[in-house]
């Protein structure tokens, strides 16, 4: 082997080692969706690794982002709504490009997005009908007899799971799961309830939400395959807003009230409750994502001036995403 060949082999090995080292030490990208008040209206925002990107810039008009999802192709999808003088219009953004999911004749909103099988699935509502969209084509989950809303969507294989709520004849909300359009009631309708997040892990279906008790207090609930587990004791209001399952561990976030009626942002890990805030100021956790044993939570907390600040907690350590001069909220987190 001559000297030149040895040099080529050595350079090639150095390049391979450097490439491997870079791949193993790549920090994840953290995407957070929400909104911030401008003084003349709310604007939808996407924070990537803490850096804000305006998705909308229409003055005097509320545009809100409620959920973010990053596809295998690294396309960034967000959903929410654009408030008009007569109501709101459900919106989908792909890499910042806006698309209306409804024609605007009726109030509509998009609450959740999931990308799978080269399809874009969105859950939401139009007027009082619970709906979902596949590639912007709308399908009804309810017939409009009672007010209903789809709040979360998850795709596993060829199955589409949607969580939400629907009123009954007594005007109480019933927590619902729709699997491929087939409805399942999670509560009996005696008290108000809502299913707010759905996640499928292996063969189990997990749903986070809440149900009121006989005292009128909302209780944070986790349903596993339709069986309810209370995450809070029912003495003070609490709600579960989002969940994520990783390696069999179940992470749920939401809030719980104190005796002073302040909300504390909460994380429940396998049913064990952890406080993300101290209860000095009102706070709430809206979304959770887990990657490589790191737990990312998006939410909001008031500051000393009574202004809501958009926040991200990573393993319990908080980071402010807004300046605190005007209200802002972080509703969804996705880590890629």
Helices and strands as residue ranges (DSSP letters): H 3-24, E 30-37, E 42-48, E 51-54, E 63-70, E 76-84, E 87-94, E 97-100, E 108-116, E 119-126, E 129-134, E 137-140, E 148-156, E 159-167, E 173-179, E 182-185, E 193-201, E 204-212, E 218-224, E 227-230, E 238-246, E 249-257, E 263-269, E 272-275, E 283-291, E 294-302, E 308-314, E 317-320, E 328-335
